[in-house]
Amino acid sequence: MTVKEMQERKKELGYTNAQIAELSGVPLGTVQKVLGGITLTPRYETLMALEQVLEDHGGMVIRESPKAYMTKKQGEYTLDDYYHVIPDDMRVELIDGVIYNMTAPLSVHQLITGYVYSILLHHVLGKDGECLPLIAPTDVQLDCDEKTMVEPDVMIVCDRSKVISRCVYGAPDFIIEVLSKSTKKKDSVIKLNKYLNAGVREYWMIDPDMKKVIVYDFENEEYPVIYGFDAKVPVRIWNGECEVDFAKVYEHVKFLYERKS
């Protein structure tokens, strides 16, 4: 059954995308992309799952998903699973063979991330520097192995040979993670240790709830250094030539705190 035939069959049956997703076990976002013609080359397994539902004449009967996306034990997943098994619209990180789901970030997270990234980029452009600031979503094959792929919020890579077409291959020099309730433990424990052991030189954790910036200068073994949202925080890998004024960062997002929703 072609995608066009599936679209016609969907109209004939009167199914919604949500109903098809429920029946097939395919994530709603993937159903929308495939049947909306956005995904031009859907996975074979996805097409088979959709076809099974749309060819069914027996009515709306809930069945098990024809494809289980999470079939291994945590700790056994590899980059092959990351690229070929996890659905396209599911954001995850792979750390030491463990899959971690990534929920959609809050507005404050995105505003802080974008603002800080712009400061780093402006500094590099002004200096005509070699370092490359990057912003999520950008994959990082942190350990250059098959068991870990992370997606930092902001990073700086000074060795341009590490930036390849599909990802950053190896440890960035500098990483920022903006904490949320769902990622705080992972960012402040698991990824902290991964970044340290991988050779990241400097790591910032920005905590919007506590209005704090926790800095780990791994290169000089000075950590943690904690700043408030009223401080100017120097980028140590650049010897403080660039700094982020968090009073201005807070002004940028203060309306969200005042709204409290």
Secondary structure as GFF3:
##gff-version 3
##sequence-region A 1 261
A	DSSP	alpha_helix	3	13	.	.	.	ID=ss1
A	DSSP	alpha_helix	17	24	.	.	.	ID=ss2
A	DSSP	alpha_helix	28	35	.	.	.	ID=ss3
A	DSSP	alpha_helix	44	55	.	.	.	ID=ss4
A	DSSP	alpha_helix	79	84	.	.	.	ID=ss5
A	DSSP	beta_strand	92	95	.	.	.	ID=ss6
A	DSSP	beta_strand	98	101	.	.	.	ID=ss7
A	DSSP	alpha_helix	107	127	.	.	.	ID=ss8
A	DSSP	beta_strand	132	135	.	.	.	ID=ss9
A	DSSP	beta_strand	140	141	.	.	.	ID=ss10
A	DSSP	beta_strand	154	157	.	.	.	ID=ss11
A	DSSP	three_ten_helix	160	162	.	.	.	ID=ss12
A	DSSP	beta_strand	168	169	.	.	.	ID=ss13
A	DSSP	beta_strand	174	178	.	.	.	ID=ss14
A	DSSP	alpha_helix	184	185	.	.	.	ID=ss15
A	DSSP	pi_helix	186	190	.	.	.	ID=ss16
A	DSSP	alpha_helix	191	198	.	.	.	ID=ss17
A	DSSP	beta_strand	202	207	.	.	.	ID=ss18
A	DSSP	beta_strand	212	217	.	.	.	ID=ss19
A	DSSP	beta_strand	222	228	.	.	.	ID=ss20
A	DSSP	beta_strand	232	234	.	.	.	ID=ss21
A	DSSP	three_ten_helix	236	238	.	.	.	ID=ss22
A	DSSP	beta_strand	243	245	.	.	.	ID=ss23
A	DSSP	alpha_helix	246	259	.	.	.	ID=ss24
###
